[in-house]
Amino acid sequence: MSDPFFTLIIIAVIAVVIVLMMGLGGFASGGAFNKANSNRLMRYRIIAQFIAVMLIVVYVTFFKG
């Protein structure tokens, strides 16, 4: 658990969850916030997910193999 790379993965996953919750909250409330930010939040989530998945793949490939 003291592995800094694993900590980086946890931070990336938490970032994905935060962006996802912001997007869902904006979608649920609708209105001006949703119109102005829904596409941007989706792009941020996809980028954060890509980074998190790549970090997990690197971790599994090199540190657990």
Biopython code that builds the backbone (N, CA, C, O; Angstrom):
import numpy as np
from Bio.PDB.StructureBuilder import StructureBuilder

atoms = [
    (1, "MET", "N", (0.820, -1.196, 0.000)),
    (1, "MET", "CA", (0.000, 0.000, 0.000)),
    (1, "MET", "C", (0.862, 1.257, 0.000)),
    (1, "MET", "O", (0.372, 2.341, -0.317)),
    (2, "SER", "N", (2.141, 1.125, 0.352)),
    (2, "SER", "CA", (3.010, 2.292, 0.395)),
    (2, "SER", "C", (3.660, 2.569, -0.957)),
    (2, "SER", "O", (4.517, 3.447, -1.057)),
    (3, "ASP", "N", (3.274, 1.848, -1.977)),
    (3, "ASP", "CA", (3.819, 2.042, -3.315)),
    (3, "ASP", "C", (3.299, 3.355, -3.895)),
    (3, "ASP", "O", (2.085, 3.528, -4.000)),
    (4, "PRO", "N", (4.177, 4.283, -4.275)),
    (4, "PRO", "CA", (3.697, 5.573, -4.791)),
    (4, "PRO", "C", (2.937, 5.442, -6.114)),
    (4, "PRO", "O", (2.048, 6.249, -6.389)),
    (5, "PHE", "N", (3.264, 4.456, -6.926)),
    (5, "PHE", "CA", (2.545, 4.263, -8.183)),
    (5, "PHE", "C", (1.112, 3.816, -7.905)),
    (5, "PHE", "O", (0.182, 4.243, -8.589)),
    (6, "PHE", "N", (0.936, 2.965, -6.911)),
    (6, "PHE", "CA", (-0.410, 2.536, -6.531)),
    (6, "PHE", "C", (-1.217, 3.717, -5.996)),
    (6, "PHE", "O", (-2.412, 3.833, -6.267)),
    (7, "THR", "N", (-0.561, 4.588, -5.240)),
    (7, "THR", "CA", (-1.220, 5.785, -4.739)),
    (7, "THR", "C", (-1.647, 6.683, -5.896)),
    (7, "THR", "O", (-2.724, 7.278, -5.849)),
    (8, "LEU", "N", (-0.826, 6.787, -6.921)),
    (8, "LEU", "CA", (-1.174, 7.562, -8.109)),
    (8, "LEU", "C", (-2.401, 6.977, -8.805)),
    (8, "LEU", "O", (-3.252, 7.722, -9.292)),
    (9, "ILE", "N", (-2.496, 5.660, -8.852)),
    (9, "ILE", "CA", (-3.660, 5.001, -9.443)),
    (9, "ILE", "C", (-4.919, 5.325, -8.639)),
    (9, "ILE", "O", (-5.968, 5.611, -9.216)),
    (10, "ILE", "N", (-4.818, 5.281, -7.329)),
    (10, "ILE", "CA", (-5.967, 5.595, -6.472)),
    (10, "ILE", "C", (-6.422, 7.039, -6.702)),
    (10, "ILE", "O", (-7.622, 7.303, -6.778)),
    (11, "ILE", "N", (-5.486, 7.962, -6.813)),
    (11, "ILE", "CA", (-5.820, 9.362, -7.071)),
    (11, "ILE", "C", (-6.508, 9.510, -8.428)),
    (11, "ILE", "O", (-7.473, 10.264, -8.556)),
    (12, "ALA", "N", (-6.014, 8.790, -9.442)),
    (12, "ALA", "CA", (-6.623, 8.859, -10.774)),
    (12, "ALA", "C", (-8.050, 8.315, -10.749)),
    (12, "ALA", "O", (-8.937, 8.887, -11.382)),
    (13, "VAL", "N", (-8.279, 7.234, -10.035)),
    (13, "VAL", "CA", (-9.619, 6.656, -9.949)),
    (13, "VAL", "C", (-10.556, 7.605, -9.197)),
    (13, "VAL", "O", (-11.716, 7.762, -9.577)),
    (14, "ILE", "N", (-10.062, 8.228, -8.147)),
    (14, "ILE", "CA", (-10.885, 9.186, -7.410)),
    (14, "ILE", "C", (-11.230, 10.381, -8.295)),
    (14, "ILE", "O", (-12.344, 10.900, -8.232)),
    (15, "ALA", "N", (-10.275, 10.820, -9.120)),
    (15, "ALA", "CA", (-10.539, 11.928, -10.052)),
    (15, "ALA", "C", (-11.643, 11.549, -11.035)),
    (15, "ALA", "O", (-12.497, 12.376, -11.354)),
    (16, "VAL", "N", (-11.634, 10.312, -11.514)),
    (16, "VAL", "CA", (-12.687, 9.849, -12.423)),
    (16, "VAL", "C", (-14.040, 9.891, -11.723)),
    (16, "VAL", "O", (-15.028, 10.342, -12.303)),
    (17, "VAL", "N", (-14.086, 9.428, -10.492)),
    (17, "VAL", "CA", (-15.349, 9.415, -9.747)),
    (17, "VAL", "C", (-15.850, 10.843, -9.507)),
    (17, "VAL", "O", (-17.048, 11.106, -9.616)),
    (18, "ILE", "N", (-14.947, 11.753, -9.185)),
    (18, "ILE", "CA", (-15.357, 13.144, -8.936)),
    (18, "ILE", "C", (-15.940, 13.770, -10.199)),
    (18, "ILE", "O", (-16.998, 14.398, -10.155)),
    (19, "VAL", "N", (-15.244, 13.597, -11.328)),
    (19, "VAL", "CA", (-15.747, 14.176, -12.579)),
    (19, "VAL", "C", (-17.071, 13.521, -12.975)),
    (19, "VAL", "O", (-17.972, 14.199, -13.468)),
    (20, "LEU", "N", (-17.194, 12.216, -12.764)),
    (20, "LEU", "CA", (-18.443, 11.527, -13.069)),
    (20, "LEU", "C", (-19.587, 12.058, -12.220)),
    (20, "LEU", "O", (-20.681, 12.290, -12.733)),
    (21, "MET", "N", (-19.348, 12.254, -10.924)),
    (21, "MET", "CA", (-20.393, 12.769, -10.042)),
    (21, "MET", "C", (-20.783, 14.196, -10.417)),
    (21, "MET", "O", (-21.959, 14.554, -10.353)),
    (22, "MET", "N", (-19.803, 15.016, -10.809)),
    (22, "MET", "CA", (-20.131, 16.372, -11.256)),
    (22, "MET", "C", (-21.003, 16.331, -12.502)),
    (22, "MET", "O", (-21.963, 17.094, -12.618)),
    (23, "GLY", "N", (-20.674, 15.447, -13.429)),
    (23, "GLY", "CA", (-21.471, 15.321, -14.645)),
    (23, "GLY", "C", (-22.870, 14.818, -14.371)),
    (23, "GLY", "O", (-23.840, 15.319, -14.941)),
    (24, "LEU", "N", (-22.980, 13.826, -13.497)),
    (24, "LEU", "CA", (-24.304, 13.310, -13.151)),
    (24, "LEU", "C", (-25.136, 14.347, -12.405)),
    (24, "LEU", "O", (-26.342, 14.460, -12.624)),
    (25, "GLY", "N", (-24.484, 15.103, -11.519)),
    (25, "GLY", "CA", (-25.199, 16.145, -10.790)),
    (25, "GLY", "C", (-25.710, 17.233, -11.726)),
    (25, "GLY", "O", (-26.829, 17.722, -11.574)),
    (26, "GLY", "N", (-24.877, 17.605, -12.696)),
    (26, "GLY", "CA", (-25.303, 18.604, -13.670)),
    (26, "GLY", "C", (-26.413, 18.091, -14.557)),
    (26, "GLY", "O", (-27.329, 18.834, -14.909)),
    (27, "PHE", "N", (-26.336, 16.823, -14.921)),
    (27, "PHE", "CA", (-27.376, 16.222, -15.753)),
    (27, "PHE", "C", (-28.693, 16.133, -14.983)),
    (27, "PHE", "O", (-29.764, 16.375, -15.539)),
    (28, "ALA", "N", (-28.603, 15.787, -13.709)),
    (28, "ALA", "CA", (-29.823, 15.635, -12.915)),
    (28, "ALA", "C", (-30.506, 16.979, -12.678)),
    (28, "ALA", "O", (-31.734, 17.071, -12.692)),
    (29, "SER", "N", (-29.706, 18.013, -12.462)),
    (29, "SER", "CA", (-30.319, 19.311, -12.193)),
    (29, "SER", "C", (-30.733, 20.034, -13.472)),
    (29, "SER", "O", (-31.643, 20.863, -13.464)),
    (30, "GLY", "N", (-30.047, 19.703, -14.576)),
    (30, "GLY", "CA", (-30.383, 20.340, -15.846)),
    (30, "GLY", "C", (-30.022, 21.811, -15.826)),
    (30, "GLY", "O", (-29.135, 22.232, -15.083)),
    (31, "GLY", "N", (-30.697, 22.575, -16.625)),
    (31, "GLY", "CA", (-30.511, 24.016, -16.604)),
    (31, "GLY", "C", (-29.270, 24.489, -17.339)),
    (31, "GLY", "O", (-28.721, 23.796, -18.196)),
    (32, "ALA", "N", (-28.849, 25.688, -16.975)),
    (32, "ALA", "CA", (-27.743, 26.355, -17.666)),
    (32, "ALA", "C", (-26.414, 25.649, -17.425)),
    (32, "ALA", "O", (-25.588, 25.560, -18.333)),
    (33, "PHE", "N", (-26.199, 25.148, -16.207)),
    (33, "PHE", "CA", (-24.937, 24.459, -15.929)),
    (33, "PHE", "C", (-24.769, 23.250, -16.824)),
    (33, "PHE", "O", (-23.685, 23.024, -17.363)),
    (34, "ASN", "N", (-25.821, 22.472, -16.991)),
    (34, "ASN", "CA", (-25.757, 21.281, -17.826)),
    (34, "ASN", "C", (-25.490, 21.654, -19.279)),
    (34, "ASN", "O", (-24.670, 21.016, -19.939)),
    (35, "LYS", "N", (-26.164, 22.667, -19.778)),
    (35, "LYS", "CA", (-25.955, 23.077, -21.169)),
    (35, "LYS", "C", (-24.542, 23.564, -21.408)),
    (35, "LYS", "O", (-23.950, 23.289, -22.452)),
    (36, "ALA", "N", (-24.000, 24.285, -20.443)),
    (36, "ALA", "CA", (-22.679, 24.886, -20.633)),
    (36, "ALA", "C", (-21.535, 23.909, -20.408)),
    (36, "ALA", "O", (-20.464, 24.083, -20.989)),
    (37, "ASN", "N", (-21.731, 22.889, -19.581)),
    (37, "ASN", "CA", (-20.600, 22.073, -19.141)),
    (37, "ASN", "C", (-20.707, 20.578, -19.404)),
    (37, "ASN", "O", (-19.757, 19.852, -19.111)),
    (38, "SER", "N", (-21.806, 20.087, -19.936)),
    (38, "SER", "CA", (-21.968, 18.640, -20.042)),
    (38, "SER", "C", (-20.931, 18.005, -20.967)),
    (38, "SER", "O", (-20.340, 16.986, -20.610)),
    (39, "ASN", "N", (-20.700, 18.576, -22.133)),
    (39, "ASN", "CA", (-19.723, 17.995, -23.057)),
    (39, "ASN", "C", (-18.307, 18.094, -22.512)),
    (39, "ASN", "O", (-17.513, 17.165, -22.659)),
    (40, "ARG", "N", (-17.993, 19.217, -21.885)),
    (40, "ARG", "CA", (-16.654, 19.394, -21.317)),
    (40, "ARG", "C", (-16.393, 18.380, -20.207)),
    (40, "ARG", "O", (-15.314, 17.790, -20.146)),
    (41, "LEU", "N", (-17.375, 18.177, -19.331)),
    (41, "LEU", "CA", (-17.210, 17.209, -18.248)),
    (41, "LEU", "C", (-17.079, 15.782, -18.795)),
    (41, "LEU", "O", (-16.321, 14.976, -18.255)),
    (42, "MET", "N", (-17.816, 15.475, -19.861)),
    (42, "MET", "CA", (-17.695, 14.148, -20.452)),
    (42, "MET", "C", (-16.299, 13.947, -21.032)),
    (42, "MET", "O", (-15.716, 12.872, -20.890)),
    (43, "ARG", "N", (-15.760, 14.977, -21.685)),
    (43, "ARG", "CA", (-14.401, 14.867, -22.218)),
    (43, "ARG", "C", (-13.384, 14.693, -21.099)),
    (43, "ARG", "O", (-12.467, 13.880, -21.210)),
    (44, "TYR", "N", (-13.546, 15.456, -20.021)),
    (44, "TYR", "CA", (-12.636, 15.312, -18.883)),
    (44, "TYR", "C", (-12.713, 13.914, -18.282)),
    (44, "TYR", "O", (-11.695, 13.335, -17.902)),
    (45, "ARG", "N", (-13.929, 13.377, -18.200)),
    (45, "ARG", "CA", (-14.091, 12.032, -17.638)),
    (45, "ARG", "C", (-13.419, 10.994, -18.521)),
    (45, "ARG", "O", (-12.760, 10.087, -18.013)),
    (46, "ILE", "N", (-13.574, 11.112, -19.826)),
    (46, "ILE", "CA", (-12.974, 10.144, -20.736)),
    (46, "ILE", "C", (-11.452, 10.208, -20.649)),
    (46, "ILE", "O", (-10.780, 9.177, -20.646)),
    (47, "ILE", "N", (-10.916, 11.421, -20.578)),
    (47, "ILE", "CA", (-9.460, 11.564, -20.449)),
    (47, "ILE", "C", (-8.983, 10.989, -19.121)),
    (47, "ILE", "O", (-7.974, 10.285, -19.078)),
    (48, "ALA", "N", (-9.696, 11.282, -18.041)),
    (48, "ALA", "CA", (-9.312, 10.757, -16.726)),
    (48, "ALA", "C", (-9.421, 9.239, -16.686)),
    (48, "ALA", "O", (-8.573, 8.574, -16.091)),
    (49, "GLN", "N", (-10.454, 8.685, -17.313)),
    (49, "GLN", "CA", (-10.593, 7.231, -17.367)),
    (49, "GLN", "C", (-9.457, 6.604, -18.156)),
    (49, "GLN", "O", (-8.913, 5.576, -17.750)),
    (50, "PHE", "N", (-9.095, 7.208, -19.274)),
    (50, "PHE", "CA", (-8.002, 6.691, -20.079)),
    (50, "PHE", "C", (-6.706, 6.666, -19.275)),
    (50, "PHE", "O", (-5.976, 5.675, -19.291)),
    (51, "ILE", "N", (-6.428, 7.751, -18.579)),
    (51, "ILE", "CA", (-5.210, 7.809, -17.769)),
    (51, "ILE", "C", (-5.249, 6.760, -16.663)),
    (51, "ILE", "O", (-4.253, 6.076, -16.424)),
    (52, "ALA", "N", (-6.383, 6.627, -15.991)),
    (52, "ALA", "CA", (-6.501, 5.649, -14.903)),
    (52, "ALA", "C", (-6.333, 4.223, -15.421)),
    (52, "ALA", "O", (-5.639, 3.416, -14.802)),
    (53, "VAL", "N", (-6.958, 3.911, -16.542)),
    (53, "VAL", "CA", (-6.850, 2.555, -17.094)),
    (53, "VAL", "C", (-5.422, 2.275, -17.535)),
    (53, "VAL", "O", (-4.910, 1.178, -17.315)),
    (54, "MET", "N", (-4.772, 3.258, -18.157)),
    (54, "MET", "CA", (-3.391, 3.045, -18.593)),
    (54, "MET", "C", (-2.463, 2.851, -17.397)),
    (54, "MET", "O", (-1.560, 2.016, -17.447)),
    (55, "LEU", "N", (-2.673, 3.605, -16.332)),
    (55, "LEU", "CA", (-1.872, 3.414, -15.123)),
    (55, "LEU", "C", (-2.087, 2.025, -14.534)),
    (55, "LEU", "O", (-1.135, 1.385, -14.089)),
    (56, "ILE", "N", (-3.326, 1.560, -14.530)),
    (56, "ILE", "CA", (-3.618, 0.218, -14.013)),
    (56, "ILE", "C", (-2.961, -0.847, -14.871)),
    (56, "ILE", "O", (-2.399, -1.805, -14.342)),
    (57, "VAL", "N", (-3.022, -0.696, -16.190)),
    (57, "VAL", "CA", (-2.396, -1.665, -17.095)),
    (57, "VAL", "C", (-0.887, -1.698, -16.883)),
    (57, "VAL", "O", (-0.288, -2.773, -16.837)),
    (58, "VAL", "N", (-0.273, -0.532, -16.754)),
    (58, "VAL", "CA", (1.176, -0.472, -16.515)),
    (58, "VAL", "C", (1.514, -1.123, -15.185)),
    (58, "VAL", "O", (2.488, -1.871, -15.090)),
    (59, "TYR", "N", (0.729, -0.851, -14.168)),
    (59, "TYR", "CA", (0.977, -1.438, -12.850)),
    (59, "TYR", "C", (0.880, -2.956, -12.887)),
    (59, "TYR", "O", (1.745, -3.657, -12.363)),
    (60, "VAL", "N", (-0.172, -3.452, -13.507)),
    (60, "VAL", "CA", (-0.360, -4.913, -13.577)),
    (60, "VAL", "C", (0.728, -5.556, -14.420)),
    (60, "VAL", "O", (1.214, -6.637, -14.087)),
    (61, "THR", "N", (1.110, -4.908, -15.497)),
    (61, "THR", "CA", (2.114, -5.472, -16.416)),
    (61, "THR", "C", (3.496, -5.517, -15.772)),
    (61, "THR", "O", (4.174, -6.543, -15.834)),
    (62, "PHE", "N", (3.912, -4.430, -15.164)),
    (62, "PHE", "CA", (5.292, -4.335, -14.725)),
    (62, "PHE", "C", (5.514, -4.649, -13.246)),
    (62, "PHE", "O", (6.596, -5.102, -12.873)),
    (63, "PHE", "N", (4.522, -4.420, -12.406)),
    (63, "PHE", "CA", (4.749, -4.589, -10.987)),
    (63, "PHE", "C", (4.145, -5.882, -10.408)),
    (63, "PHE", "O", (4.517, -6.289, -9.308)),
    (64, "LYS", "N", (3.251, -6.507, -11.107)),
    (64, "LYS", "CA", (2.633, -7.729, -10.596)),
    (64, "LYS", "C", (2.927, -8.936, -11.484)),
    (64, "LYS", "O", (2.373, -10.011, -11.255)),
    (65, "GLY", "N", (3.779, -8.784, -12.482)),
    (65, "GLY", "CA", (4.032, -9.848, -13.439)),
    (65, "GLY", "C", (5.156, -10.753, -13.111)),
    (65, "GLY", "O", (5.441, -11.682, -13.866)),
]
sb = StructureBuilder()
sb.init_structure("model")
sb.init_model(0)
sb.init_chain("A")
sb.init_seg("    ")
for serial, (resi, resn, name, xyz) in enumerate(atoms, 1):
    if name == "N":
        sb.init_residue(resn, " ", resi, " ")
    sb.init_atom(name, np.array(xyz, "f"), 0.0, 1.0, " ", f" {name:<3s}", serial, name[0])
structure = sb.get_structure()
